[in-house]
Amino acid sequence: MSGQTQKSDNSKFIGLLLFSGTDRAGTASEIFAALSPFSIKILDLEEILISDRTIFTIQIELDPAHADVLESDLQLIATKLDLDFAAHFSNFTHFQSNATSAKMILVGDSFTPKALSALTSVITKNGANITRISKITTDPLLAIEFVIKIEAQKLPELRKEIAAVGREHKTAVTVLDNNANSYGRKLLICDVDSTLIAEEVIDLLAIKANMGDEVAAITAAAMRGELDFKESLTKRVQLLAGLDASALTEIRKDIHLTPGVKNLVRQMLVRGHLVAAVSGGFVDVIEDLMQEIGITKYRANKLEIQDGKLTGKLTGKIIDSHAKAETLIDLANEAEIALSNTIAIGDGANDFEMLKVAGTGIAFNAKPVLHQVADIVLNVTNLDSVLYLLGITSLEINGN
């Protein structure tokens, strides 16, 4: 036994118990059975399982007179279970603090030590302390939660600096207040092409019109921010003149939903949030897609059709970067949702203003220009990841 001292009136006598080794059924039951004869309080506990190895920790409050025999009994149980065991006992005095709890959540296929070093250095720099690290999920991607204690007034600066580090290292990371899930109704608004779906619809139409290379080159330049979107869209649509309108339905078989999109929408809707889409593509194509995904509020451009053929023109207001931002604001105002509770997801330069206006802007496998304004840079293929970044746990997701 180490660190045993007499218990004072102003402190608690605390034991920290650590078991580690190969995981097997009944480990927790055996350990709690060994603790049962003693008059103790369990203050905290956690088990971490990586592959077939377990680390099981328990924090207890106990009578210091029982520490020696308790440690001896637990050592016998550990030997029986073929586990390594260590115990530390000490007096602990609780001090009042204005610290609050927050969560830093990372989502990706994997993480680099360099990124983790930079993120944890920012936490230390802001006077915060990591109190727990645990995995949220490992399938279909890896999501890790860091529980942080920090002075409440420092949380905004921490959030800002963490976002900057995430952009620099292309690591999807966010900082949430510990009770973020209880905050008000949210609006999630998404781009469509290369976000909710894997393809660019106009490129598929261009292939039908035998203008694939010409349109694809303009599309790529526009998404990189090298061309004004409205001008580039007008030029691309002109190249579709004469295409039979039946192509608008024929290309449906060539469109693939982004993995996780249906689950993302469903999980947001069952929690009472509003989900919408705004697209620089065409309402003529996305209407059926929106119905399949479960989105009832959407805006997109409208192709002009005469005598069953595309004229090469658009009708109505063009949905460009500014129109996307206006759509977000309009929908938020209509639903009485604060802009701070809006989330925008996009991939191209025409999503810039929308992500800038949103409370949380997410650049999804995006062009570099969008990284400048994004709060979160998300470089994974599955939109399920957004749920974890919003603080929704895998247990909550699987329960719905």
C-alpha positions in Angstrom: 0.0 0.0 0.0 1.3 3.5 -0.8 0.5 7.0 0.4 -1.7 6.0 3.4 -2.3 8.9 5.9 -4.8 9.6 8.6 -8.1 10.9 7.4 -8.8 14.5 8.4 -12.1 16.2 9.0 -11.7 18.2 5.8 -10.8 15.5 3.4 -11.9 12.1 2.1 -9.8 9.0 2.1 -9.8 7.9 -1.5 -8.6 4.7 -3.2 -7.8 4.3 -6.9 -7.8 0.7 -8.1 -6.4 -0.4 -11.4 -6.8 -3.8 -13.1 -5.3 -4.7 -16.5 -4.9 -7.8 -18.6 -6.7 -10.1 -20.9 -10.5 -9.6 -20.9 -12.7 -12.4 -19.9 -16.3 -12.9 -18.9 -17.1 -12.3 -15.2 -14.1 -10.0 -14.4 -16.3 -7.1 -13.1 -18.5 -9.5 -11.1 -15.5 -11.0 -9.3 -14.0 -7.6 -8.5 -17.3 -6.2 -7.1 -17.8 -9.3 -5.1 -14.4 -8.8 -3.4 -15.4 -5.2 -2.6 -18.8 -6.1 -1.2 -17.8 -6.9 2.4 -16.3 -3.5 2.9 -18.1 -0.2 3.8 -17.0 1.8 0.8 -18.5 4.2 -1.7 -17.8 3.8 -5.4 -17.2 7.3 -6.8 -16.2 6.6 -10.4 -15.4 3.6 -12.6 -14.5 3.0 -16.2 -13.4 0.0 -18.3 -11.5 0.4 -21.5 -11.4 -2.5 -23.9 -8.9 -2.5 -26.8 -8.8 -5.7 -28.8 -8.8 -8.4 -26.1 -7.1 -6.3 -23.5 -8.9 -4.6 -20.6 -8.1 -1.7 -18.3 -10.6 -1.5 -15.4 -10.3 1.4 -13.0 -12.4 2.1 -9.9 -12.3 5.1 -7.6 -13.6 4.5 -4.1 -14.0 6.3 -0.7 -13.2 4.1 2.3 -12.1 4.0 5.9 -8.3 4.2 6.0 -8.2 1.3 8.5 -9.6 -1.0 5.8 -7.0 -0.1 3.1 -4.5 -2.9 3.8 -6.9 -5.8 4.0 -8.8 -4.4 1.0 -5.7 -4.2 -1.1 -4.7 -7.7 0.0 -8.1 -9.2 -1.0 -8.0 -7.5 -4.4 -4.5 -8.8 -5.1 -5.8 -12.3 -4.6 -8.7 -11.7 -6.9 -6.4 -10.2 -9.5 -4.1 -13.2 -9.3 -7.1 -15.6 -9.7 -8.2 -13.6 -12.8 -4.6 -13.4 -14.2 -4.7 -9.6 -14.1 -2.1 -7.0 -13.1 -3.3 -4.9 -10.1 -2.2 -1.7 -8.5 -3.8 0.5 -5.8 -3.2 4.0 -4.5 -4.7 5.5 -1.4 -4.6 9.1 -0.3 -6.5 11.9 1.4 -8.3 14.1 -1.0 -9.7 17.6 -0.3 -12.4 19.0 -2.6 -12.0 22.6 -3.6 -14.8 24.7 -5.1 -14.1 25.7 -8.7 -15.8 27.6 -11.5 -14.6 25.0 -14.0 -17.2 23.5 -16.3 -17.2 20.3 -18.3 -16.9 20.2 -22.0 -16.3 17.5 -24.7 -13.8 17.5 -27.5 -14.9 15.0 -30.1 -12.7 13.7 -32.9 -14.1 11.7 -35.8 -12.1 10.1 -38.7 -10.8 6.9 -40.1 -7.7 7.3 -37.9 -5.7 10.1 -36.2 -2.1 11.1 -36.4 0.0 11.6 -33.2 1.0 15.1 -34.6 -2.7 16.1 -34.7 -3.4 14.7 -31.2 -0.3 16.5 -29.8 -1.4 19.8 -31.3 -5.0 19.4 -30.0 -4.0 18.4 -26.4 -1.4 21.2 -26.3 -4.2 23.7 -27.0 -6.2 22.2 -24.1 -3.2 22.7 -21.8 -2.5 26.2 -23.0 -6.0 27.2 -22.1 -5.6 26.0 -18.5 -7.9 23.0 -19.1 -7.5 19.4 -18.0 -8.5 16.2 -19.7 -10.4 14.1 -17.2 -11.4 11.2 -19.4 -10.8 9.8 -22.9 -13.1 7.2 -24.3 -14.2 5.9 -27.7 -17.7 6.6 -28.9 -17.6 4.2 -31.8 -15.2 2.2 -34.1 -17.7 1.4 -36.8 -18.0 2.6 -39.5 -15.4 5.1 -38.4 -13.5 6.0 -35.2 -14.9 8.6 -32.9 -13.1 9.6 -29.7 -14.4 11.8 -26.8 -12.2 13.8 -24.5 -13.9 15.1 -21.4 -12.4 18.4 -20.3 -12.6 20.5 -17.2 -12.1 24.2 -18.1 -13.0 27.6 -16.7 -16.3 28.6 -18.3 -15.0 32.0 -19.6 -12.2 30.2 -21.5 -14.4 27.8 -23.4 -15.1 30.1 -26.4 -11.4 30.7 -27.0 -10.6 27.0 -26.6 -13.3 26.2 -29.2 -11.9 28.7 -31.6 -8.3 27.4 -31.2 -9.3 23.7 -31.5 -11.2 24.5 -34.7 -8.1 26.2 -36.2 -5.9 23.2 -35.3 -8.5 20.8 -36.8 -8.4 22.8 -40.1 -4.6 22.8 -40.1 -4.3 19.0 -39.6 -7.5 18.2 -41.6 -8.9 16.5 -38.5 -12.6 16.6 -37.8 -12.9 17.9 -34.3 -15.4 19.9 -32.3 -15.8 21.2 -28.7 -19.2 21.0 -27.1 -20.6 22.0 -23.8 -21.2 18.9 -21.8 -25.0 19.3 -22.1 -25.0 20.4 -25.7 -27.6 17.8 -26.6 -30.2 19.6 -24.5 -29.8 22.8 -26.4 -32.6 24.0 -28.7 -33.9 22.8 -32.0 -31.3 22.7 -34.7 -31.4 23.3 -38.5 -29.1 21.0 -40.6 -28.8 22.3 -44.2 -26.8 20.4 -46.8 -25.4 20.9 -50.2 -26.4 18.0 -52.6 -23.9 17.3 -55.3 -20.7 15.7 -53.9 -22.2 16.0 -50.4 -25.6 14.2 -50.1 -24.8 12.3 -53.3 -21.4 11.2 -54.7 -21.8 12.8 -58.1 -22.1 16.2 -59.8 -25.5 16.1 -61.6 -24.6 18.6 -64.3 -21.6 16.4 -65.2 -23.8 13.4 -65.7 -26.2 15.4 -67.9 -23.2 16.7 -69.9 -22.1 13.1 -70.6 -25.6 12.5 -72.1 -25.2 15.7 -74.2 -21.7 14.6 -75.4 -20.2 17.6 -73.6 -18.7 15.8 -70.7 -15.1 17.0 -70.8 -16.1 20.6 -71.5 -18.6 20.8 -68.6 -16.5 18.9 -66.2 -13.6 21.3 -66.7 -15.9 24.3 -65.9 -17.4 22.5 -62.9 -14.0 21.8 -61.4 -12.8 25.3 -61.8 -16.1 26.7 -60.3 -15.9 24.4 -57.2 -12.3 25.5 -56.6 -13.4 29.1 -56.6 -11.6 30.0 -59.8 -14.8 31.0 -61.6 -17.9 32.9 -60.5 -20.4 30.2 -59.8 -23.4 32.0 -61.5 -21.4 32.7 -64.7 -20.0 29.1 -64.8 -23.4 27.6 -64.2 -24.9 29.6 -67.1 -22.1 28.5 -69.4 -22.5 24.8 -68.5 -26.2 24.9 -68.9 -25.9 26.4 -72.3 -23.8 23.4 -73.3 -26.9 21.2 -72.5 -29.1 22.9 -75.1 -31.0 20.3 -77.1 -30.7 17.5 -74.7 -33.8 15.4 -74.4 -35.6 16.0 -71.0 -35.8 12.2 -70.5 -32.1 12.4 -69.5 -33.2 14.0 -66.2 -34.7 10.7 -65.1 -32.3 8.5 -67.0 -29.3 9.7 -65.0 -30.9 8.6 -61.7 -29.4 5.2 -62.0 -25.9 6.8 -62.1 -26.5 8.7 -58.9 -25.3 7.2 -55.6 -26.3 8.5 -52.1 -23.4 9.2 -49.8 -23.0 6.5 -47.2 -24.7 7.4 -43.9 -26.9 10.1 -45.4 -30.2 8.4 -44.7 -29.2 7.7 -41.1 -28.0 11.2 -40.6 -31.3 12.7 -41.8 -33.4 10.2 -39.8 -31.5 10.6 -36.6 -31.9 14.4 -36.8 -35.6 14.2 -37.6 -36.4 11.9 -34.8 -34.9 14.4 -32.4 -37.1 17.1 -33.7 -34.5 19.0 -35.7 -35.1 20.5 -39.1 -33.2 19.1 -42.1 -33.0 20.9 -45.5 -31.0 20.8 -48.7 -29.9 23.6 -51.0 -28.3 22.9 -54.3 -26.5 24.5 -57.2 -27.9 21.6 -59.2 -31.4 21.1 -60.5 -34.7 20.5 -58.8 -35.7 18.5 -61.8 -33.3 15.8 -60.8 -33.1 16.0 -57.0 -36.9 15.9 -56.2 -37.0 12.1 -56.2 -33.7 11.9 -54.3 -35.0 14.2 -51.5 -38.1 12.1 -51.1 -35.9 9.0 -50.8 -33.6 10.6 -48.2 -36.5 12.1 -46.2 -35.9 15.8 -46.8 -39.0 17.8 -47.5 -37.5 21.3 -47.6 -35.1 22.0 -50.5 -34.1 24.6 -53.1 -32.3 24.1 -56.4 -32.1 25.6 -59.8 -34.8 25.0 -62.4 -33.9 24.0 -66.0 -36.0 25.5 -68.8 -37.6 22.8 -71.0 -39.5 23.4 -74.2 -41.0 20.7 -76.5 -39.4 18.0 -74.4 -35.8 19.4 -74.7 -33.5 21.5 -72.6 -33.2 25.1 -73.9 -29.8 25.7 -72.4 -31.3 28.2 -69.9 -32.5 28.4 -66.4 -35.8 29.8 -65.0 -36.1 31.7 -61.8 -33.4 32.8 -59.3 -30.1 31.1 -59.6 -29.0 29.3 -56.5 -25.4 30.5 -56.0 -23.3 31.0 -52.9 -25.2 34.0 -51.7 -28.6 32.3 -52.3 -27.5 29.3 -50.3 -26.7 31.6 -47.3 -30.0 33.4 -47.8 -31.8 30.0 -47.8 -30.2 29.0 -44.5 -31.2 32.4 -42.9 -34.7 32.2 -44.3 -35.3 28.6 -43.1 -33.8 29.4 -39.6 -36.1 32.5 -39.3 -39.1 30.6 -40.5 -38.5 27.8 -37.9 -37.4 30.3 -35.2 -34.1 28.6 -34.9 -31.1 30.7 -33.8 -28.2 30.9 -36.3 -26.0 29.5 -33.6 -28.0 26.3 -33.7 -27.6 25.9 -37.5 -25.2 23.4 -39.1 -24.3 23.7 -42.8 -22.5 21.0 -44.8 -20.9 21.5 -48.2 -17.9 20.7 -50.4 -17.4 23.5 -52.9 -16.7 27.2 -53.3 -20.4 27.9 -53.8 -21.0 26.7 -50.2 -18.6 29.3 -48.8 -21.2 31.9 -47.7 -23.5 29.3 -46.3 -20.8 27.8 -44.0 -19.7 31.3 -43.0 -23.2 32.2 -41.8 -24.0 28.8 -40.1 -23.4 28.3 -36.4 -21.3 25.3 -37.4 -19.9 25.0 -40.9 -18.7 21.6 -42.0 -16.4 21.2 -45.0 -17.1 17.6 -46.3 -14.3 16.2 -48.4 -14.1 19.8 -49.6 -12.0 21.9 -51.9 -9.2 23.8 -50.1 -11.1 27.2 -50.5 -13.8 25.9 -48.1 -11.3 25.1 -45.3 -10.8 28.8 -44.8 -14.3 29.3 -43.4 -15.2 25.8 -42.0 -15.5 25.2 -38.3 -14.9 21.5 -39.0 -12.9 19.9 -41.8 -14.4 16.4 -42.3 -12.4 14.1 -44.6 -14.3 10.8 -44.3 -16.7 9.1 -46.7 -19.6 8.5 -44.3 -22.0 11.2 -43.2 -22.8 9.3 -40.0 -19.8 11.1 -38.7 -21.7 14.3 -38.3 -23.9 12.8 -35.6 -21.0 12.1 -33.4 -19.6 15.6 -34.0 -23.0 16.9 -32.7 -22.5 15.0 -29.5 -25.0 12.1 -30.3 -23.6 8.8 -28.9 -23.6 5.5 -30.7 -26.0 4.1 -28.0 -28.5 6.8 -28.8 -28.1 6.2 -32.6 -28.5 2.5 -32.3 -31.5 2.9 -30.1 -33.3 4.8 -32.9 
